[in-house]
Amino acid sequence: MSMRIPSVPLLCNAILCKWYPYVADLMFAVQTTGKHRIADPCPHGVYVSVFTLFKIPKSIYLVHFDCYDILKESYTAGEKPTLEDLQRFAVAVRALYKPQNKDSIDTASTQEGLLCCFTSDILKDGFTQELFRQFPMEIQAMILEFLGPCWYLIVLGETRRLLEQMRNDGLTQCERLNLTKGLYIGRTKYQGNSYISTIRNKPLRLPSTYDQQHIKPPTYTKKIILSIDQVGIRRLQFLERDSKPLPDGGPWYEILETTDCHFDASISWNGLFVRKIGVFAEGWDSIRRIWSSPEVPKLNPWNKNHVRDNNYLDHVKLGAKVQGLIFCYSQGNTIGIYGFTGISKAYETFGKLMNQRAHNSPAYWFYFPINNGELITAAWIRKMKYSSALAWPPALAVSLFRSYSKPFLLTEKIKTSLRRDIIFGPQPPAHLNHIHEYQALVQDGDGAISGIVHDGLDPKSTRITEIGVTCNPGCQVEAPGHEPQFGRYECPEIWGRSTPITTWYMTKASLEGLHKVRVCRDLEKSHRPCIGLLLYYEEGRIESLGQVRWDRDLTHDVLAPMYIEKGNIDGKDYIKGIQRDTAFTWPESEVSTRQKIPENGTIIWWFGHLGDKVVIYKDPES
């Protein structure tokens, strides 16, 4: 395959190897409009130059010459796949949307090629399939991760197998199905998962390349759960009134509810996979409900700002293991929400997804710790008046309440409470507060907030426009009567071409009882700035300032008293670090670059593309 050069990839995958093609790759094109053609080469031998970058029609599919050549060489003369075969295959495997976990998908496809009979001769000098099969799964995973996506293994393994299924099996699919009768299902493995490839009301006669399954629906079906992803349908579950659905590792679940015991289904099929099942029955709601979990959380109408129907919703549960909430922003938009339970593979995956969604723009992170005994009691949507959420996405504001024992007169303890508020999102200048309004998401009787619902992982969306909360009615709390008030904290100067509404982000914390801080430092930047702090208090709680990122350096603690060391780079202020303050006075030359942290008051950390600034208010936080 041609050597790749630093360039912008095209939006579609090459159909045989599943790689993103680059402008410099030697390729030809296949159309799926009934005719096929080979693109005319340009003088430099770049075969994709006849297409406008990022404007390749959906009817055009790209194929590397190297991939097609190595595929043909694995056949005898009379069996080689034709361009018509490639047409059908391209339609069958085209993703419904761009997957988020492409690395793991490519790894699974590579593994099949590593163990197939058509690659054994290629690999025989440095690899034996028998030895690889004897390794534990953990060792195999390490080898595959080191190997990475391999184009010829994908082509000779998975791609060749699926092409043969399409050419030789002669499968067809009925367009209508009775879902109250027994179902016979044929399954095909693809990209590490098993998908429904055919479904009928009569027994199937399938080759050994398929897995077969028989499902007998219950007499009274109340719900049908479809496990779906960018390829098609992974699993089909029928639920009676009291039965609970089971997750299967799929990213999305379509929940279909009915009050009728007799219903039919229409089947959308593409030659390899069942793409969609539509249901017809009395009392059937046509609105698609697609969630990241097969169990749909209970939502009252006022618990969510409704923007549009048929979107994909993610439920971030605030369980006992959740240490805090992470909100990620780019260009003023919320692009991700995560319940942090510790550094894990799931957290690393979230970080990679945020980097993708930021599209090379700066990303800004909020981390909001949730301590033992703390409950999120209320939430609001801050939105712009007279504007839709699609034009100006909303920001979520929450209020957290905590009761704890506080030492009094050395021996006694008194019960006190603490309210913490935060607005996840940009903080506009005070003179623009009048253009915003708050919509309460919690009413009396709802209970403490138990999770956050959002549409940020919707394949059709690049930002969060719909957001809401789930509540636990078994944990009743008294909700605050008013939204958080941040108007008295004026944001720093806005200069250049910056948009006032989306320039600065703000975090705040009380200084009373502060024992130490943990410094979050970004070592990936040349000036190694301090980008945030974890604050530890005498009574045991933790708060945060600035951007606390668990994928950055969090190894340095500083005990109180302390001071802030400030710097400037390229005309933008930043925080150099936090130092223990042991001096009573500073040299006059250092006064402008140091800022004492007092024992009382409120500390505000502003951050954004114009830099970082810390402001301390002497009056205690109200």
MIKEKE-155660 format. One record per residue (C-alpha): x, y, z. Coordinates in steps of 0.001 Angstrom, whole numbers, padded with zeros to 6 digits, always signed. Last residue first. Example, Ala and Ser with C-alpha at 12.3 -4.5 7.8 and 13.67 -1.06 7.14 Angstrom:
BEGIN
+013670-001060+007140 +012300-004500+007800 
end
This chain:
BEGIN
-022749+033827+050703 -019045+033191+050207 -017008+034970+052816 -015864+038515+052006 -012202+038706+051067 -012812+037896+047401 -009827+036260+045701 -009289+036368+041924 -007269+033799+039946 -006673+034260+036219 -005978+031758+033446 -005467+032434+029718 -007381+034072+026868 -008500+030669+025500 -010351+029958+028731 -009903+029926+032492 -011189+031873+035496 -010409+030647+039012 -012373+032286+041828 -011344+032078+045500 -013835+032963+048217 -012899+034329+051623 -010946+033158+054633 -007469+031849+055435 -005780+033998+052798 -004063+032777+049601 -001261+035214+048887 -000646+036290+045295 +002762+036384+043664 +003942+037828+040332 +003373+041530+041112 +004978+041282+044567 +008151+039648+043232 +010240+042774+042530 +009196+044288+045881 +010858+041423+047727 +008295+039435+049697 +007234+039741+053327 +006237+037312+056074 +007901+034387+054311 +006831+030753+054774 +004223+030626+052014 +004118+027115+050517 +004124+027393+046730 +001434+027026+044073 +002387+027047+040394 +003055+028954+037205 -000558+030072+036768 -001223+031681+033381 -001693+035157+031954 -001783+035598+028180 +000450+037987+026207 +002352+035184+024490 +003248+033775+027903 +002590+035402+031261 +003268+034158+034769 +001712+033879+038223 +002874+032141+041416 +000029+031583+043857 +000698+031607+047595 +000461+029152+050452 -000351+028723+054120 -001304+025912+053837 +000286+022658+052654 +001279+021997+049021 +000826+018634+047306 +002483+017546+044022 +001531+014345+042175 -001406+015294+039957 +000220+015364+036499 -002341+015155+033656 -004756+012396+032613 -006793+012978+035775 -007619+016506+034665 -008496+019189+037192 -009211+022391+035279 -009612+025496+037384 -010543+024934+041011 -011700+021793+042798 -013300+020782+046092 -012579+018011+048586 -014219+017414+051975 -012495+016078+055060 -013262+018502+057909 -009850+020141+057533 -010284+020856+053841 -008521+019472+050747 -008557+021581+047558 -007786+019914+044212 -006179+022493+041978 -006093+023460+038310 -004106+024330+035185 -000610+024721+036677 +001504+025465+033636 +004324+023302+032227 +005864+026067+030004 +006422+023599+027123 +002935+022126+027293 +002509+018363+027689 +003407+018627+031369 +000007+020100+032212 +000067+020477+035997 -002707+019684+038461 -001555+020786+041921 -002932+019144+045048 -003961+021659+047690 -003697+021679+051479 -005613+022394+054698 -008339+024864+053672 -010633+025492+056663 -012237+028602+055161 -011016+029214+051622 -014380+028666+049904 -014437+027533+046295 -015035+028866+042780 -014900+027732+039154 -015381+029904+036071 -015174+029550+032296 -014389+032580+030133 -014830+033348+026419 -018240+031912+025427 -020713+034802+025892 -018183+037564+025254 -017179+036211+021809 -013441+036794+021414 -012254+038907+018499 -009514+040623+020485 -010148+041363+024133 -012320+040196+026997 -011261+041506+030390 -011773+039217+033346 -015213+037993+034490 -017156+039882+037147 -018194+037798+040151 -021330+039518+041465 -023543+037756+038932 -022760+034267+040189 -026081+033490+041856 -027044+029815+041781 -030757+029212+041092 -033400+029869+043719 -035564+027926+046164 -033007+025315+047094 -034429+021768+047098 -035291+020135+050393 -034344+016499+050150 -036216+013213+049771 -034179+010094+049103 -036724+007459+048028 -037835+009693+045157 -034397+009200+043547 -034050+011645+040673 -032955+011592+037028 -031592+014747+035451 -031773+016503+032099 -029823+017624+029052 -030559+018169+025377 -028173+020198+023210 -024906+018383+023873 -022378+018652+021070 -021248+016855+017906 -024620+015304+017100 -025870+012693+014622 -024048+009841+016393 -025796+010841+019655 -023111+010705+022350 -023921+014211+023626 -027657+013567+023969 -027853+013992+027747 -029251+012459+030941 -027664+013057+034345 -028054+010804+037360 -029306+010283+040904 -030548+013778+041817 -032092+013825+045289 -035869+013542+045542 -038629+014432+043069 -041033+015534+045824 -040586+019256+045307 -039557+019995+041725 -036286+019448+039871 -035271+020596+036381 -035674+024333+037016 -035320+026512+033906 -033004+029500+034267 -032932+032572+032031 -030232+034363+030089 -030260+037688+028202 -030300+039672+031468 -026959+038241+032563 -025193+040122+029764 -023913+042990+031965 -022382+040415+034320 -020003+039100+031661 -020777+035575+030435 -019691+032405+032291 -019073+029518+029887 -020326+026084+030929 -020983+023887+033923 -022475+026298+036442 -021539+025380+039994 -023059+025593+043443 -021927+024213+046797 -024148+024368+049866 -022697+023462+053245 -024481+022346+056372 -023826+022395+060099 -024287+019982+062968 -022351+020984+066063 -019496+019160+067723 -018221+019541+071262 -014720+019061+072621 -012477+021779+071198 -015028+024615+071660 -016864+023477+068500 -015629+020875+066001 -017883+020574+062887 -020147+017624+062127 -021448+017335+058576 -024474+018007+056374 -023882+018484+052655 -025928+020087+049889 -025057+020315+046184 -026622+022783+043752 -026386+022228+040021 -026208+024459+036935 -026290+022914+033459 -025521+025055+030420 -027772+025180+027346 -026684+025078+023691 -027167+028322+021729 -028567+027670+018228 -029732+024079+018799 -031008+025007+022260 -033357+027507+020647 -033198+031252+021267 -035726+033701+022727 -033898+033858+026050 -030529+032139+026255 -030398+029074+028413 -029306+028135+031915 -030784+024752+032698 -031285+024181+036394 -030451+021515+038916 -031321+020754+042523 -030408+018542+045475 -027079+017026+044531 -026318+015088+047696 -023144+015091+049771 -022577+012586+052581 -019301+011313+051162 -017867+013880+048765 -018844+014660+045159 -015973+016352+043324 -016772+018647+040344 -014172+018348+037574 -014614+020812+034725 -012518+020394+031579 -011741+022750+028713 -010917+021564+025177 -008863+023698+022783 -009764+023151+019101 -008193+020266+017145 -011632+018801+016366 -012831+018981+020006 -014905+015862+019395 -011869+013706+018695 -010042+014897+021811 -013199+014294+023832 -013435+010738+022503 -009833+010035+023488 -010542+011285+027024 -013677+009143+027301 -011706+006071+026223 -009094+006831+028890 -011872+007115+031482 -013343+003766+030408 -009874+002186+030564 -009610+003314+034164 -008520+006201+036376 -011137+006470+039097 -014929+006490+039358 -015526+009681+037342 -019096+010097+036055 -018618+011540+032577 -020202+014322+030518 -019034+015291+027017 -019109+017902+024242 -020651+020872+026043 -020297+023785+023634 -018506+027116+024204 -015865+026433+021563 -014996+023152+023278 -016246+021919+026621 -015863+018827+028824 -017882+018108+031963 -016535+015675+034565 -018593+014769+037625 -017131+013415+040844 -016136+010425+042941 -018717+008029+041474 -018488+004672+043264 -021765+005111+045188 -023737+005680+042002 -024308+008914+040107 -025538+007346+036858 -024682+009042+033567 -027592+008155+031261 -026935+008627+027524 -029698+009551+025090 -029897+008948+021329 -032397+011199+019549 -035765+010276+018055 -037563+013472+019041 -036140+016976+019396 -035233+019610+021987 -036809+018549+025287 -035204+020225+028295 -035284+017468+030881 -036693+016845+034382 -039902+018836+033729 -041570+016024+031742 -040810+013507+034518 -038093+011005+033742 -037827+007402+034901 -034654+005769+033654 -034856+003387+030675 -033172+000047+031342 -031517-001228+028162 -028678+001275+028710 -027122+003795+026284 -030631+004794+025258 -032704+004923+022076 -036402+005732+022242 -037850+005991+018723 -041110+007945+018509 -043724+005902+016605 -045588+004952+019784 -047575+001764+019197 -051087+001694+020607 -052186-000722+017923 -049305-002570+016311 -046675-002202+013565 -042980-002525+014463 -039894-001421+012521 -036744-003536+012665 -033502-002019+011397 -030165-002952+009844 -030461-006723+009498 -027004-007626+008251 -025385-009179+005172 -027438-008365+002071 -028697-004972+003225 -031779-005778+005306 -034526-003523+006735 -037229-005722+008266 -040819-004652+008833 -042447-005993+011983 -045808-007366+012988 -047836-007050+016162 -050381-008963+018190 -050322-008600+022010 -051133-004902+021872 -050126-002463+024614 -046720-001849+023054 -043256-000544+023935 -040125-000455+021763 -036782+000374+023415 -033791+000858+021124 -030581+000041+022948 -027221+001633+022198 -023488+001027+022781 -023694-002780+022894 -022078-004621+025787 -024894-007138+026160 -027109-005431+028727 -029962-007543+030139 -033574-006409+030180 -035767-006845+033268 -038960-008900+033454 -042007-007589+035315 -044438-006887+032446 -043023-009288+029879 -039897-008522+027898 -038765-009648+024443 -035048-009205+023670 -033344-008950+020248 -029567-008754+019882 -026808-007285+017751 -028832-005231+015303 -027010-003222+012626 -023542-002002+011731 -023343+001392+013482 -024814-000013+016701 -027969-001694+017983 -029276-003825+020858 -033012-004003+020217 -035282-004276+023253 -038929-005219+022728 -041321-004265+025479 -044718-005316+026809 -044927-008793+025291 -047830-010938+026440 -047485-014560+025349 -043705-014513+025572 -041596-014591+022379 -039989-017927+021393 -036465-017269+020148 -034352-019717+018119 -030682-019038+017368 -028230-019996+014629 -024556-019106+014215 -023547-018741+010585 -020429-019945+008757 -021779-023500+008988 -024127-022847+006087 -027784-021986+006820 -031059-023825+006423 -033441-021766+008521 -036570-022751+010431 -039646-020585+009764 -040732-017262+011288 -037667-015557+009864 -034585-013517+010805 -031373-013009+008833 -027977-011441+009508 -028412-010673+013204 -025008-009490+014382 -022202-011007+016491 -019340-008720+017491 -015551-008616+016999 -015598-006557+013805 -018169-008856+012192 -019587-012217+013239 -022765-013327+011477 -026002-014548+013070 -029001-016462+011727 -032252-016103+013642 -035374-018250+013769 -038293-016503+015454 -041317-018175+017032 -044581-016322+016627 -045706-013022+018158 -043186-011041+016113 -044862-011774+012773 -042406-010664+010079 -042562-008585+006895 -039743-007773+004438 -038603-011370+003990 -034830-011701+003738 -032759-013400+001071 -029598-015438+001422 -027832-016805-001651 -024998-018331+000388 -022294-018126-002275 -021530-014519-003188 -022626-012757+000005 -020998-015276+002318 -017837-015266+000207 -017570-011500+000488 -017994-011789+004252 -015132-014279+004559 -012825-012227+002312 -013414-009054+004326 -012832-010771+007686 -009558-012495+006926 -007667-011638+003755 -008660-007941+003778 -008308-007416+007545 -004917-009158+007618 -003812-007107+004583 -004713-003812+006251 -003139-004344+009655 -004652-002393+012546 -002279-002451+015547 +000444-005051+016145 +001164-003877+019684 -002524-003951+020574 -002858-007349+018915 +000077-008751+020894 -001295-007363+024161 -004752-008815+023438 -003239-012244+022702 -001369-012099+026014 -004595-011324+027905 -006489-014046+026022 -004001-016665+027226 -001557-017896+024555 -002139-021319+022981 -003884-019852+019914 -000777-017773+019131 +001408-020897+019133 -000820-022652+016597 -000959-019560+014379 +002797-019532+013956 +004700-016302+013380 +008005-015034+012008 +008643-016877+008735 +005106-018304+008423 +003292-014945+008289 +002574-014714+004551 +001968-018458+004240 -000525-018453+007142 -002440-015454+005780 -005089-017265+003709 -005787-019879+006412 -007179-017373+008924 -005692-016776+012374 -004081-013351+011954 -006930-012272+009719 -009440-012823+012507 -007265-010873+014934 -007023-007904+012546 -010813-007526+012517 -010899-007451+016320 -008111-004851+016408 -009880-002694+013809 -013009-002581+015968 -010997-001795+019110 -009404+001211+017379 -012705+002358+015824 -014393+002832+019187 -016488+005925+018422 -018200+004537+015336 -019050+006848+012393 -022684+006343+011430 -024791+003788+009560 -021549+002066+008594 -021207+000809+005028 -020827-002977+005222 -023680-004137+002962 -023547-001266+000470 -019831-001783-000140 -020282-005559-000440 -022874-005195-003184 -020652-002883-005209 -017560-004988-004528 -019311-008032-005966 -020180-005977-009065 -016484-005081-009302 -015785-008773-009606 -014393-011145-007009 -011912-013730-008372 -013341-017247-008625 -012365-018256-012155 -008646-017560-011839 -008102-019094-008407 -008496-016841-005417 -006074-015420-002787 -004389-013288-005473 -007653-011395-006003 -007638-010139-002389 -003981-009083-002595 -004719-007058-005738 -007882-005430-004364 -006109-004309-001197 -003105-002955-003123 -005388-001023-005489 -007005+000644-002480 -010796+000774-002804 -013078+003799-002431 -016865+003820-002404 -019065+006377-004188 -022882+006321-003836 -022682+008339-000625 -021197+011203-002604 -017606+012295-001822 -017709+015891-000682 -015040+015982+002061 -012284+016640-000513 -013715+017137-004002 -013339+013927-005945 -011144+013620-009046 -008073+013645-006778 -008834+010178-005431 -006513+008360-007828 -003229+009973-006901 -000782+008896-009611 +001054+012229-009781 -000315+013119-013226 -003925+012497-012066 -005487+009098-012506 -009018+008779-013933 -011363+007111-011453 -012389+003550-012222 -016063+003072-012983 -019068+001165-011755 -022678+001296-012834 -025920+000499-011027 -025861+003482-008673 -023403+001841-006283 -020263+003520-007614 -016814+002014-007116 -013733+004199-006914 -010043+003493-007420 -007126+004011-005078 -003460+004964-004711 -003351+006849-001407 -002070+010442-001398 -005425+012010-000523 -005826+009745+002466 -008178+006812+002881 -009599+006022+006346 -008936+002333+006809 -011730-000246+006589 -009445-002662+004629 -011893-003629+001870 -014352-000699+001857 -011960+002228+002133 -013607+004319+004815 -015488+007560+004168 -014695+011091+005411 -011439+011580+003558 -008295+011830+005615 -006398+015132+005864 -002701+014848+005162 +000610+013899+006701 +001823+011365+004111 +000912+007704+003906 +003162+005365+001930 +001229+003527-000741 +000000+000000+000000 
end
